[in-house]
Each structure stands twice: as structure tokens, then as C-alpha cells.
Amino acid sequence: MEAADRRRSRRRAGIPGTVTGQVALVTGGARKLGASICRHLAGRGYRVVINYRTSRARAESLAKAIRAGGGQAVTCRADVTRERDVRRMVDRVKRSFGRLDVLINNVGDYLEKPLARVSPAEWEAIVRSNLTSVFLCTREVLPLMRERRQGRIVMIGYAPAGRIAASPRCAVYHLAKTGALILAKSMAVEEAPHGITVNMVSPGTLFNSVKKPSRTASDYIPAGRFCRYGDLLGMLDYLLSESASYVTGGHFVVSGGYAV
Ligand SMILES: NC(=O)c1ccc[n+]([C@@H]2O[C@H](COP(=O)([O-])OP(=O)(O)OC[C@H]3O[C@@H](n4cnc5c(N)ncnc54)[C@H](OP(=O)(O)O)[C@@H]3O)[C@@H](O)[C@H]2O)c1
């Protein structure tokens, strides 16, 4: 570490909630919410692994910006729906850092279509993106976390995920996120004896969502606005903090009152 980096690290060490030496892996971390989480965690002192699938240039430039700000970040290409890629990614984390403290399962493609028009390929892709990827990544990191008897796993969900209800035009996405919630709760119970917590943080509609409904925010969100990244980052801080070591299997809806 260069002298300037050490100075920045020391300065960061004075920020409440700052950690040193811990490693966080963020899936789909090159853009949008994932990138915001990477920047935020790096600012908190985590060594961040930015996973990407196709956005290599974006991932590299984010890592560069984090390093320029005195943080630590590396990039790692992997399609998290593929077991072999996931295994390679986690192997790389193990070889580079020898530990993993935090996994943020952020990948989860969206599909809006009535079921009658959903093709089997689309069905498969959405389930793989929102559910299989979460299973593969979470399962693969457990041995690393169990070794140190500590780990925090957070799934990025979707506000209605906890509801068993009709989801017209959104059923495949909804059922995959609900599956991920059941997975999170089950993993939470299975991994609690190993010091690992598993929770889901669920936004409503993000301010920059490509599929924003035609309605304005105030038509269906009691708080009257779309979800900002900052609304979610505070919840993440809490779940990664020492104060939340006893909080596991939770579903934290951050939606301004939508779908609660
Ligand atoms: N947008 C919303 O309004 C909203 C609402 C509720 C919940 N959410 C959830 O919030 C999370 C983030 O959503 P977002 O809208 O910020 O981002 P997004 O548009 O869903 O995509 C974020 C990143 O996911 C990566 N990705 C997709 N499939 C991948 C795969 N198989 N392997 C590795 N990376 C993959 C992409 O990487 P590359 O660019 O490298 O290909 C992309 O940069 C998702 O779980 C989403 O379901 C979003």
C-alpha cells in the first residue's frame, strides 16, 4: 500500500461503521444499484470485488475510481447463472484475499409480460437470473464464510416478494424473487449456527428503472417518490453492522409504503 493510500485508510478508519480488511463481493456490480453498493462499501473500508458479466469497461472504470479515492477494488467476470463461472469467481476471491465477509446478491433481471406470452426460454432466464444465481453464489461462498465463523449475505429482492398474491404481467419475476426470499430464510436458519446471517432487502420501484410504470410515483407509492439508492444503502449498513449480528432471515422492504 502506498503512503497516500495508508493516509486515506487511516482517515476512513475514523468514520463510524468503517471496517478494515473485510472483503465484499457484489454481483452485477458494474452498473446501477450494484455500482452504487460497490462505491458505498469501498467508502466504508471494504475490499470490494465487482462482479460483471458484459460491462467490463464499466467495472474497470468503477474499480479505478474506487482506487483513486483510496479504496480497494478488483473486478471479476462471471455469469452468475452458471455454476462453473461462480466457482471460478469464488476461487479467485479465495486466492486473492483468503476470505469473504459479505456477499450481495444483486443480479436479478426483470420481465414484464402476461404469462400467456412468456416463452419457456424467458421463464427459464428470469428464474435463473433471480433464483438460481442466488442459490449458486450463496452456496459457493458458505465454506469461506464458515471457516471464519462470520458472514453477511444480502439478497436484493423486490417489495412484493413476501406476498403470495397475483402479480399480473410480472408473475415470473415475482415468483422468482419470492423463491429467493424462501431461500434466504432457509439459508438463514441453516447457517445461523455458523455465524452467518442471510437477509433480503427489497426496493419498490427504483428511480432509474427502465420499466417504470406509466403511473407516476404518487399514484401508487405512499411516500410519493421512487426509491433512491441511498434509501437502500442505510439498510445495508445496518445489516452489515455488528448491531445486526442477531438479525437473520429478515425481509426488509424499502419502498416508501408500496406493497407493504
Ligand atoms: N430497477 C428497479 O426498479 C428494481 C425494483 C425492485 C428490485 N430491483 C432489483 O434490484 C437489483 C438491481 O437492479 P438494477 O435495476 O439496479 O440493475 P439491472 O438492470 O437489473 O442490472 C444490474 C447488473 O446485473 C448484471 N447481470 C445481469 N445478469 C447477470 C449475470 N447472469 N451474471 C452477472 N451479472 C449479471 C448486469 O451486468 P452486465 O452489465 O455486466 O451484463 C447489470 O449491470 C435486481 O436484483 C433487481 O431485480 C430493481
The ligand as an SDF file (V2000), in Angstrom:
LIG
                    3D

 48 52  0  0  0  0  0  0  0  0999 V2000
  -34.9690   -1.4150  -11.1360 N   0  0  0  0  0  0  0  0  0  0  0  0
  -35.9630   -1.4980  -10.2710 C   0  0  0  0  0  0  0  0  0  0  0  0
  -36.8930   -0.6900  -10.2340 O   0  0  0  0  0  0  0  0  0  0  0  0
  -35.9470   -2.6160   -9.2540 C   0  0  0  0  0  0  0  0  0  0  0  0
  -37.0420   -2.7560   -8.3960 C   0  0  0  0  0  0  0  0  0  0  0  0
  -37.0280   -3.7630   -7.4450 C   0  0  0  0  0  0  0  0  0  0  0  0
  -35.9480   -4.6100   -7.3520 C   0  0  0  0  0  0  0  0  0  0  0  0
  -34.8900   -4.4680   -8.2110 N   0  0  0  0  0  0  0  0  0  0  0  0
  -33.7720   -5.4090   -8.1050 C   0  0  0  0  0  0  0  0  0  0  0  0
  -32.5940   -4.6770   -7.8210 O   0  0  0  0  0  0  0  0  0  0  0  0
  -31.4520   -5.3460   -8.3730 C   0  0  0  0  0  0  0  0  0  0  0  0
  -30.6360   -4.3910   -9.2350 C   0  0  0  0  0  0  0  0  0  0  0  0
  -31.4490   -3.8950  -10.2610 O   0  0  0  0  0  0  0  0  0  0  0  0
  -30.9490   -2.7120  -11.2450 P   0  0  0  0  0  0  0  0  0  0  0  0
  -32.1880   -2.2410  -11.9380 O   0  0  0  0  0  0  0  0  0  0  0  0
  -30.1000   -1.7530  -10.4760 O   0  0  0  0  0  0  0  0  0  0  0  0
  -29.9480   -3.4180  -12.2380 O   0  0  0  0  0  0  0  0  0  0  0  0
  -30.2000   -4.3630  -13.5210 P   0  0  0  0  0  0  0  0  0  0  0  0
  -30.5820   -3.5430  -14.6830 O   0  0  0  0  0  0  0  0  0  0  0  0
  -31.1340   -5.4840  -13.1160 O   0  0  0  0  0  0  0  0  0  0  0  0
  -28.7390   -4.9760  -13.8320 O   0  0  0  0  0  0  0  0  0  0  0  0
  -27.6070   -4.8340  -12.9960 C   0  0  0  0  0  0  0  0  0  0  0  0
  -26.4760   -5.6660  -13.4930 C   0  0  0  0  0  0  0  0  0  0  0  0
  -26.7990   -7.0620  -13.4270 O   0  0  0  0  0  0  0  0  0  0  0  0
  -25.8080   -7.6940  -14.2030 C   0  0  0  0  0  0  0  0  0  0  0  0
  -26.2080   -9.0500  -14.5960 N   0  0  0  0  0  0  0  0  0  0  0  0
  -27.3590   -9.4700  -15.1630 C   0  0  0  0  0  0  0  0  0  0  0  0
  -27.3220  -10.7960  -15.3500 N   0  0  0  0  0  0  0  0  0  0  0  0
  -26.1040  -11.2180  -14.8990 C   0  0  0  0  0  0  0  0  0  0  0  0
  -25.4750  -12.4790  -14.8030 C   0  0  0  0  0  0  0  0  0  0  0  0
  -26.0970  -13.5930  -15.2300 N   0  0  0  0  0  0  0  0  0  0  0  0
  -24.2380  -12.5540  -14.2810 N   0  0  0  0  0  0  0  0  0  0  0  0
  -23.5860  -11.4390  -13.8290 C   0  0  0  0  0  0  0  0  0  0  0  0
  -24.1440  -10.2150  -13.8980 N   0  0  0  0  0  0  0  0  0  0  0  0
  -25.3850  -10.1070  -14.4220 C   0  0  0  0  0  0  0  0  0  0  0  0
  -25.6110   -6.8300  -15.4270 C   0  0  0  0  0  0  0  0  0  0  0  0
  -24.2120   -6.9160  -15.6730 O   0  0  0  0  0  0  0  0  0  0  0  0
  -23.5050   -6.5810  -17.0850 P   0  0  0  0  0  0  0  0  0  0  0  0
  -23.9110   -5.1600  -17.3780 O   0  0  0  0  0  0  0  0  0  0  0  0
  -22.0680   -6.7570  -16.7790 O   0  0  0  0  0  0  0  0  0  0  0  0
  -24.0300   -7.5770  -18.1020 O   0  0  0  0  0  0  0  0  0  0  0  0
  -26.0830   -5.4380  -14.9340 C   0  0  0  0  0  0  0  0  0  0  0  0
  -25.0500   -4.4980  -14.9650 O   0  0  0  0  0  0  0  0  0  0  0  0
  -32.0260   -6.5500   -9.1280 C   0  0  0  0  0  0  0  0  0  0  0  0
  -31.9990   -7.6930   -8.3160 O   0  0  0  0  0  0  0  0  0  0  0  0
  -33.4590   -6.1540   -9.3900 C   0  0  0  0  0  0  0  0  0  0  0  0
  -34.3160   -7.2740   -9.5850 O   0  0  0  0  0  0  0  0  0  0  0  0
  -34.8590   -3.4950   -9.1550 C   0  0  0  0  0  0  0  0  0  0  0  0
  1  2  1  0
  2  3  2  0
  2  4  1  0
  4  5  1  0
  4 48  2  0
  5  6  2  0
  6  7  1  0
  7  8  2  0
  8  9  1  0
  8 48  1  0
  9 10  1  0
  9 46  1  0
 10 11  1  0
 11 12  1  0
 11 44  1  0
 12 13  1  0
 13 14  1  0
 14 15  2  0
 14 16  1  0
 14 17  1  0
 17 18  1  0
 18 19  2  0
 18 20  1  0
 18 21  1  0
 21 22  1  0
 22 23  1  0
 23 24  1  0
 23 42  1  0
 24 25  1  0
 25 26  1  0
 25 36  1  0
 26 27  1  0
 26 35  1  0
 27 28  2  0
 28 29  1  0
 29 30  1  0
 29 35  2  0
 30 31  1  0
 30 32  2  0
 32 33  1  0
 33 34  2  0
 34 35  1  0
 36 37  1  0
 36 42  1  0
 37 38  1  0
 38 39  2  0
 38 40  1  0
 38 41  1  0
 42 43  1  0
 44 45  1  0
 44 46  1  0
 46 47  1  0
M  CHG  2   8   1  16  -1
M  END
$$$$
